[in-house]
Amino acid sequence: MSGPILETTALCFAYPQSASVLTDLDFEVSRGEKTAIVGRNGAGKTTLLHLLMGLERPQRGQILLHGQPAGYTRKQLLPWRQTVAMVFQDPDDQLFAPTIEQDVSFGPVNLGLDAGQVDERVTAALQAMDIEALRHRAPMQLSGGEKKRAAIAGALAMHPEVLLLDEPTGALDPEAQAQLLTSLEKLHRAGVAVVASTHDLDFAWQWATRIVILDQGKVTAAGDARQLLLDRSLLEAAGLRQPLRAQLAALLQRTDWRVSVADAQELCAQLQQWACAGSDKS
């Protein structure tokens, strides 16, 4: 199916007795995209994800699902929930069952699938996140990174076309972040569109192909991730600090080294490995 999977037009939203959070916001998600929504605190990132998931209703504007207006009745929300899935910032807000297997199976069971189909979906989701060994573990026994991937597995079991992630790297150590990046790349290869709201611009530099900058409830820029993250003045105007890897890439490009962005990325990764190795020896 051509065209955006999910689209907003002139979206406006405000919480009761508060100033406007989003104003005339246009946004779209197409198949297989890796989009990072970035912005300072209060820019409206999480609110936008809630609207895209149907958890909040806009005061004005429209949300389209495969080109058709999305609705909020129980009957209309069902296909929305099957198309778009969300993982919240704190995985403890989503993991509630005694075991990870039961948690991941919750969505498929509620779709009315038979036991064989449920097991197939659970197994595939756990394998996609490389946590099949955790199948019979309790959520409270898992690390923060494992909980995050378990929550994503629960979303994947619904076979969504779009996966929304709120601050996916929050509270994760470098190893857990690397595991998450690997898992997200698998989803990209499988054709799932992933949209992540994040303060972590280093994560955005490594992962995203598209950046959307929100500031005071409006989109101030959207486009190629590397191009926008190399624009220091644009980021600073939105209250953001340029990621370290982008700073290094920009610095090297201003020298006579003729270093490409891709080469700078590889150099940065190598420097990080050396720094970690030196830290381990100390």
WOHU-V173304 format. One record per backbone hydrogen bond with DSSP energy under -1.0 kcal/mol. NH is the residue of the N-H (numbers start at 1). CO is the residue of the C=O. Records with the same first field share a line. If there is no record, write none. Layout:
NH = CO, CO
This chain:
5 = 29
6 = 29
7 = 64
8 = 27
9 = 62
11 = 25
12 = 60
13 = 22
18 = 15
21 = 13
22 = 13
23 = 217
25 = 11
27 = 8
29 = 6
33 = 30
35 = 194
36 = 210
37 = 196
38 = 212
43 = 40
48 = 44
49 = 45
50 = 46
51 = 47
52 = 48
53 = 49
55 = 50
59 = 12
60 = 12
62 = 9
64 = 7
65 = 68
66 = 5
68 = 65
70 = 63
77 = 73
78 = 74
81 = 77
82 = 78
83 = 79
84 = 80
85 = 162
87 = 164
93 = 90
94 = 91
95 = 91
100 = 137
101 = 135
103 = 99
104 = 100
105 = 101
109 = 105
110 = 106
112 = 109
113 = 108
118 = 114
119 = 115
120 = 116
121 = 117
122 = 118
123 = 119
124 = 120
125 = 121
126 = 122
127 = 123
128 = 124
129 = 125
130 = 127
131 = 126
134 = 131
135 = 132
137 = 134
141 = 138
142 = 139
147 = 143
148 = 144
149 = 145
150 = 146
151 = 147
152 = 148
153 = 149
154 = 150
155 = 151
156 = 152
157 = 153
158 = 155
159 = 156
161 = 83
162 = 83
163 = 193
164 = 85
165 = 195
166 = 87
167 = 197
170 = 167
172 = 169
177 = 173
178 = 174
179 = 175
180 = 176
181 = 177
182 = 178
183 = 179
184 = 180
185 = 181
186 = 182
187 = 183
188 = 184
189 = 185
190 = 186
191 = 188
192 = 187
193 = 161
194 = 33
195 = 163
196 = 35
197 = 165
198 = 37
201 = 199
204 = 200
205 = 201
206 = 202
207 = 203
208 = 204
209 = 34
210 = 34
211 = 223
212 = 36
213 = 221
214 = 38
215 = 218
217 = 43
218 = 215
220 = 213
221 = 213
223 = 211
225 = 209
228 = 224
229 = 225
230 = 226
231 = 228
232 = 230
235 = 231
236 = 232
237 = 233
239 = 236
240 = 235
247 = 243
248 = 244
249 = 245
250 = 246
251 = 247
252 = 248
253 = 249
254 = 250
255 = 252
264 = 260
265 = 261
266 = 262
267 = 263
268 = 264
269 = 265
270 = 266
271 = 267
272 = 268
273 = 269
274 = 270
275 = 271
276 = 272
277 = 273
278 = 274
279 = 275
280 = 276
281 = 277
